[in-house]
């Protein structure tokens, strides 16, 4: 006879070593009890499934698995499996994938009737809308993860998204400023308040969120070192039809994101001058100034948002006669100039805060052949055959 875990009600061990539980989830139209079984490799796994189902029943939110729609499951998955386990910005991205793409296109299908060909048409449709390859990968990744959880919860036998053919990746070379464009951009940036943020990105390769989060404590003026300890995050939540915007700070995207970057002398001079200006502003607006120690802020010490920075760079570029430039263009330009001038690929990976050297190499393949050639020319000076 199957063994039952002490104090766990209907949880029992099966002859094959796995565990199972069965509960009443309602009644059939003729008044008979409707039962639902849960299975798992461990007692704990079954207990978690059982507890979740009982909570839903007690809260009148239980949905019969055969009737549960994709949209219903996606929002249950967000609430129960992602809300408390990922960073707010990551959760907001998942929620946007569901709200903007998955729910409108697949939401009305039941989990039980969702098939591989339906998911494939959904993926093809994302490409037809002109979405970038990376965006499609992220949306499909959200759907796949939720469906795997549905399998684990015994809602479906297998995921219908395991063998999806992804659209061909679009090979895009990142926009990089030429040396001439770079010099023009720097001159025009100096005319604008907080234009120094763009010069700092050009000289360090910082991500815009990392630059916006910098405080004066992150600058070691004596040793000319900048420390990246956090990033500014912005995201929105959609609650009961209302959009709520959030701005705050978080640790860098990856472990490699927390790093130190040597500063060239001209950047040190620029930051010293900017620090003096901030001190004057602090005195001028002392009654309303919020001293958060931020390097880049408004006149009252308040943090800047990404939208304001994007508008500022567009204003600068319009005056300078430059097109297709955004903050990340400056990061790409830093990396390109560095590799062109012989900075080792491994060092560049560390400066950019990439999690792998492959990521750096893949992004800057357009630079590497010329860098390799220049390195060999330097070798020619020491090997004269």
C-alpha positions as CSV (number, residue, x, y, z in Angstrom):
1,X,0.0,0.0,0.0
2,X,1.3,3.5,-0.8
3,X,2.9,5.4,2.1
4,X,1.3,8.7,3.1
5,X,3.4,11.6,4.5
6,X,2.6,12.4,8.1
7,X,0.4,15.5,8.5
8,X,0.2,16.0,4.7
9,X,-3.4,14.8,4.2
10,X,-3.8,13.1,0.9
11,X,-0.1,13.2,-0.2
12,X,1.1,9.6,-0.8
13,X,4.2,7.8,-2.1
14,X,3.6,5.6,-5.1
15,X,5.3,2.2,-5.7
16,X,7.7,3.7,-8.3
17,X,9.0,6.2,-5.7
18,X,7.2,9.3,-7.0
19,X,4.6,11.2,-5.0
20,X,1.0,12.2,-5.6
21,X,-2.0,13.9,-4.1
22,X,-5.6,14.3,-4.9
23,X,-8.1,16.9,-3.8
24,X,-11.7,17.8,-4.5
25,X,-11.9,20.9,-6.7
26,X,-15.7,21.2,-7.1
27,X,-18.7,19.2,-8.2
28,X,-19.9,18.0,-11.6
29,X,-23.3,19.1,-12.9
30,X,-24.9,16.0,-11.5
31,X,-23.6,16.7,-8.0
32,X,-20.6,14.3,-7.9
33,X,-17.3,15.3,-6.5
34,X,-14.7,16.5,-9.1
35,X,-11.2,15.4,-8.2
36,X,-7.8,16.7,-9.3
37,X,-4.5,14.7,-9.0
38,X,-1.0,16.2,-8.6
39,X,2.2,14.3,-9.3
40,X,5.9,15.0,-8.5
41,X,9.3,13.5,-8.0
42,X,9.4,14.6,-4.4
43,X,7.0,15.1,-1.5
44,X,7.9,18.8,-1.4
45,X,7.0,19.3,-5.1
46,X,3.6,17.8,-4.6
47,X,3.0,19.7,-1.4
48,X,3.7,23.0,-3.2
49,X,1.3,22.1,-6.0
50,X,-1.3,21.1,-3.5
51,X,-1.0,24.2,-1.4
52,X,-1.2,26.5,-4.5
53,X,-4.4,24.7,-5.6
54,X,-6.0,24.8,-2.2
55,X,-5.2,28.5,-1.9
56,X,-6.9,29.1,-5.3
57,X,-10.0,27.1,-4.2
58,X,-10.2,29.0,-0.9
59,X,-9.9,32.3,-2.7
60,X,-12.4,31.3,-5.4
61,X,-9.8,31.8,-8.0
62,X,-9.3,28.1,-9.0
63,X,-9.7,27.4,-12.7
64,X,-10.3,23.9,-14.1
65,X,-7.1,23.1,-16.0
66,X,-9.0,21.9,-19.1
67,X,-10.7,25.4,-19.2
68,X,-7.8,27.6,-18.3
69,X,-6.8,29.9,-21.1
70,X,-3.3,31.0,-22.1
71,X,-4.0,34.5,-20.9
72,X,-5.3,33.3,-17.5
73,X,-2.2,31.1,-17.0
74,X,0.3,33.8,-18.1
75,X,-1.0,36.2,-15.4
76,X,-1.1,33.4,-12.8
77,X,2.5,32.7,-13.8
78,X,3.5,36.3,-13.5
79,X,1.9,36.7,-10.1
80,X,3.0,33.4,-8.4
81,X,6.3,32.6,-10.1
82,X,7.9,35.9,-11.2
83,X,6.6,38.9,-9.1
84,X,8.7,38.0,-6.0
85,X,11.7,36.3,-7.7
86,X,13.0,38.8,-10.3
87,X,14.0,42.5,-10.2
88,X,11.1,45.0,-10.8
89,X,12.4,46.0,-14.2
90,X,12.6,42.4,-15.3
91,X,9.1,41.7,-14.1
92,X,7.9,44.8,-16.0
93,X,9.5,43.4,-19.2
94,X,7.7,40.0,-18.7
95,X,4.4,41.7,-18.1
96,X,4.8,43.8,-21.2
97,X,5.5,40.7,-23.3
98,X,2.3,39.1,-22.0
99,X,0.1,42.3,-22.2
100,X,1.4,43.5,-25.6
101,X,2.0,40.2,-27.5
102,X,1.1,36.9,-25.9
103,X,-2.3,37.7,-24.5
104,X,-3.6,39.5,-27.6
105,X,-2.5,36.7,-30.0
106,X,-2.7,33.5,-28.0
107,X,-4.7,34.5,-24.9
108,X,-8.1,33.1,-25.9
109,X,-6.8,29.6,-26.6
110,X,-7.0,27.1,-23.7
111,X,-3.7,25.6,-22.5
112,X,-5.1,22.2,-23.4
113,X,-5.7,23.1,-27.0
114,X,-2.6,25.2,-27.7
115,X,-0.5,23.4,-30.3
116,X,3.0,23.8,-31.7
117,X,1.7,25.2,-35.1
118,X,-0.2,27.9,-33.3
119,X,2.9,29.0,-31.4
120,X,4.9,28.9,-34.6
121,X,2.4,31.2,-36.4
122,X,2.6,33.5,-33.4
123,X,6.4,33.7,-33.6
124,X,6.2,34.2,-37.4
125,X,3.7,37.0,-36.8
126,X,6.1,38.8,-34.4
127,X,8.7,38.9,-37.3
128,X,6.1,40.1,-39.7
129,X,5.4,43.1,-37.4
130,X,9.0,44.1,-37.8
131,X,10.2,43.3,-34.3
132,X,13.9,42.9,-33.8
133,X,15.3,39.4,-33.4
134,X,16.4,40.0,-29.8
135,X,12.9,41.3,-28.9
136,X,11.3,38.2,-30.5
137,X,13.7,35.9,-28.6
138,X,12.7,37.6,-25.3
139,X,9.0,37.4,-25.9
140,X,9.2,33.7,-27.0
141,X,11.5,33.0,-24.0
142,X,8.8,34.4,-21.7
143,X,6.1,32.1,-23.3
144,X,8.4,29.1,-23.1
145,X,9.2,29.5,-19.5
146,X,5.6,29.9,-18.5
147,X,4.6,26.8,-20.5
148,X,7.3,24.7,-18.9
149,X,5.9,25.8,-15.5
150,X,2.5,24.7,-16.7
151,X,3.9,21.3,-17.4
152,X,5.5,21.2,-13.9
153,X,2.1,22.1,-12.5
154,X,0.4,19.2,-14.3
155,X,-1.8,21.7,-16.3
156,X,-0.5,20.3,-19.6
157,X,1.4,17.1,-20.5
158,X,4.1,18.8,-22.6
159,X,5.0,22.3,-23.8
160,X,3.8,23.1,-27.3
161,X,6.7,25.6,-27.7
162,X,9.7,23.3,-27.4
163,X,10.5,22.9,-31.1
164,X,9.8,26.4,-32.5
165,X,11.8,27.6,-35.4
166,X,13.0,31.2,-34.8
167,X,13.2,33.8,-37.6
168,X,16.6,34.4,-39.1
169,X,18.7,36.8,-37.0
170,X,19.2,40.2,-38.5
171,X,22.9,40.9,-38.7
172,X,23.2,44.6,-37.7
173,X,26.5,46.5,-37.3
174,X,26.1,48.9,-34.4
175,X,26.2,52.6,-35.3
176,X,29.6,54.1,-34.5
177,X,30.7,57.7,-34.8
178,X,33.6,58.4,-37.1
179,X,36.5,60.3,-35.5
180,X,35.3,63.4,-37.3
181,X,31.7,62.9,-36.0
182,X,33.0,62.2,-32.6
183,X,34.9,65.4,-32.4
184,X,31.9,67.4,-33.6
185,X,29.6,65.7,-31.1
186,X,32.0,66.5,-28.2
187,X,32.2,70.2,-29.1
188,X,28.4,70.6,-29.2
189,X,27.9,68.5,-26.0
190,X,30.0,71.0,-24.1
191,X,27.4,73.7,-24.7
192,X,24.6,71.8,-22.8
193,X,23.9,71.3,-19.2
194,X,24.8,67.7,-18.2
195,X,26.3,67.3,-21.7
196,X,29.3,65.9,-19.7
197,X,27.4,62.6,-19.3
198,X,27.9,62.0,-23.0
199,X,31.6,62.8,-22.8
200,X,31.9,60.5,-19.9
201,X,30.2,57.6,-21.8
202,X,32.5,58.3,-24.8
203,X,35.5,58.1,-22.6
204,X,34.5,55.1,-20.5
205,X,31.9,53.0,-22.4
206,X,29.4,53.2,-19.5
207,X,25.8,52.2,-20.1
208,X,23.4,55.2,-19.8
209,X,21.8,53.7,-16.6
210,X,25.2,53.3,-15.0
211,X,26.2,56.9,-15.8
212,X,22.9,58.3,-14.4
213,X,23.4,56.3,-11.2
214,X,26.9,57.7,-10.5
215,X,27.6,59.6,-7.3
216,X,30.7,61.5,-6.3
217,X,31.7,58.7,-4.0
218,X,32.2,56.6,-7.1
219,X,35.0,58.8,-8.3
220,X,38.5,58.3,-6.9
221,X,40.1,61.6,-8.0
222,X,43.5,60.7,-6.4
223,X,43.9,57.5,-8.4
224,X,41.8,58.4,-11.4
225,X,39.4,55.5,-11.0
226,X,35.6,55.3,-11.6
227,X,33.7,52.6,-9.9
228,X,30.4,51.1,-11.3
229,X,28.3,49.9,-8.3
230,X,24.8,50.3,-9.5
231,X,22.5,51.3,-12.4
232,X,19.4,53.5,-12.6
233,X,16.3,51.6,-13.6
234,X,13.0,52.9,-15.0
235,X,9.9,50.8,-15.5
236,X,6.2,51.0,-15.4
237,X,3.4,48.8,-13.9
238,X,-0.1,48.5,-15.3
239,X,-2.5,48.0,-12.5
240,X,-6.3,48.0,-13.0
241,X,-5.9,50.0,-16.3
242,X,-3.6,52.6,-14.7
243,X,0.0,53.1,-15.6
244,X,2.4,53.7,-12.7
245,X,6.0,54.8,-13.5
246,X,8.9,54.0,-11.2
247,X,12.5,55.2,-11.1
248,X,15.2,53.8,-8.8
249,X,18.5,52.0,-8.5
250,X,19.6,48.4,-8.8
251,X,22.8,46.4,-8.9
252,X,24.4,46.1,-12.4
253,X,22.8,43.6,-14.9
254,X,25.5,41.0,-14.3
255,X,28.3,40.2,-11.9
256,X,30.8,41.6,-14.5
257,X,28.8,44.9,-14.5
258,X,30.3,45.8,-11.1
259,X,33.7,47.1,-12.2
260,X,36.3,49.8,-12.0
261,X,37.4,51.9,-15.0
262,X,40.6,54.0,-15.2
263,X,39.9,57.7,-16.2
264,X,41.9,59.6,-18.7
265,X,43.2,62.9,-17.5
266,X,40.8,65.1,-19.5
267,X,37.8,63.3,-17.9
268,X,39.2,63.8,-14.4
269,X,39.6,67.5,-15.2
270,X,36.0,67.7,-16.5
271,X,34.6,65.9,-13.4
272,X,36.6,68.2,-11.1
273,X,35.1,71.3,-12.8
274,X,31.6,69.8,-12.7
275,X,32.0,69.0,-9.0
276,X,32.7,72.7,-8.4
277,X,29.6,73.7,-10.4
278,X,27.4,71.3,-8.4
279,X,28.7,72.8,-5.1
280,X,27.7,76.2,-6.3
281,X,24.2,75.0,-7.3
282,X,23.9,73.3,-3.9
283,X,24.5,76.7,-2.2
284,X,22.3,78.6,-4.6
285,X,19.3,76.3,-4.2
286,X,20.0,75.1,-0.6
287,X,16.4,75.5,0.6
288,X,15.1,73.0,-2.0
289,X,18.2,71.1,-3.0
290,X,18.1,67.3,-2.6
291,X,21.7,66.3,-1.9
292,X,21.8,62.7,-3.2
293,X,25.4,63.0,-4.2
294,X,24.5,62.5,-7.9
295,X,26.9,63.6,-10.5
296,X,24.2,64.1,-13.1
297,X,21.1,65.8,-11.9
298,X,18.9,68.9,-12.3
299,X,19.5,72.2,-10.6
300,X,17.8,70.8,-7.4
301,X,19.8,67.6,-7.2
302,X,17.0,65.4,-8.5
303,X,17.9,62.4,-10.7
304,X,17.5,62.6,-14.5
305,X,15.3,60.2,-16.4
306,X,16.2,58.4,-19.6
307,X,13.6,60.2,-21.7
308,X,15.2,63.6,-20.8
309,X,18.6,62.4,-21.7
310,X,17.4,60.9,-25.0
311,X,15.8,64.3,-25.9
312,X,19.0,66.1,-25.0
313,X,21.2,63.9,-27.2
314,X,18.7,64.4,-30.1
315,X,18.9,68.2,-29.6
316,X,22.7,68.1,-29.6
317,X,22.8,65.9,-32.7
318,X,20.3,68.1,-34.6
319,X,22.6,71.1,-34.1
320,X,25.6,69.1,-35.0
321,X,24.1,67.6,-38.1
322,X,24.4,64.0,-36.9
323,X,21.8,61.2,-37.5
324,X,21.0,57.9,-35.8
325,X,22.8,58.7,-32.6
326,X,21.6,57.6,-29.1
327,X,23.4,57.1,-25.8
328,X,24.4,53.5,-26.6
329,X,26.0,54.7,-29.8
330,X,28.6,56.4,-27.6
331,X,29.3,53.2,-25.8
332,X,29.8,51.4,-29.2
333,X,32.1,54.3,-30.3
334,X,34.2,54.0,-27.1
335,X,34.7,50.2,-27.7
336,X,35.5,50.7,-31.4
337,X,38.0,53.5,-30.8
338,X,39.6,51.3,-28.1
339,X,39.9,48.2,-30.2
340,X,41.2,50.3,-33.1
341,X,43.9,51.6,-30.9
342,X,45.1,48.2,-29.7
343,X,43.2,47.7,-26.4
344,X,43.1,43.9,-25.8
345,X,39.7,42.3,-26.4
346,X,39.7,40.8,-22.8
347,X,40.4,44.2,-21.3
348,X,37.6,45.7,-23.4
349,X,35.3,43.0,-22.1
350,X,36.1,44.0,-18.6
351,X,35.8,47.8,-19.3
352,X,32.4,47.3,-20.9
353,X,31.1,44.9,-18.1
354,X,30.2,42.1,-20.6
355,X,29.6,38.8,-19.0
356,X,31.6,36.9,-21.6
357,X,34.4,37.7,-24.1
358,X,32.2,36.1,-26.8
359,X,29.7,38.9,-26.4
360,X,32.4,41.5,-26.9
361,X,33.8,39.7,-29.9
362,X,30.4,39.2,-31.5
363,X,29.5,42.9,-31.1
364,X,32.7,44.2,-32.6
365,X,33.5,41.8,-35.3
366,X,33.7,44.7,-37.7
367,X,36.7,46.1,-35.8
368,X,38.7,43.0,-35.2
369,X,40.1,42.3,-38.7
370,X,41.7,45.8,-38.8
371,X,42.9,45.5,-35.2
372,X,44.5,42.1,-36.1
373,X,46.2,43.7,-39.1
374,X,47.5,46.7,-37.1
375,X,48.9,44.3,-34.4
376,X,50.8,42.3,-37.1
377,X,52.2,45.6,-38.5
378,X,53.6,46.4,-35.0
379,X,55.1,42.9,-34.9
380,X,56.9,43.7,-38.2
381,X,59.0,46.2,-36.3
382,X,60.5,43.5,-34.1
383,X,60.7,40.6,-36.6
384,X,62.6,41.6,-39.7
385,X,62.8,38.6,-42.0
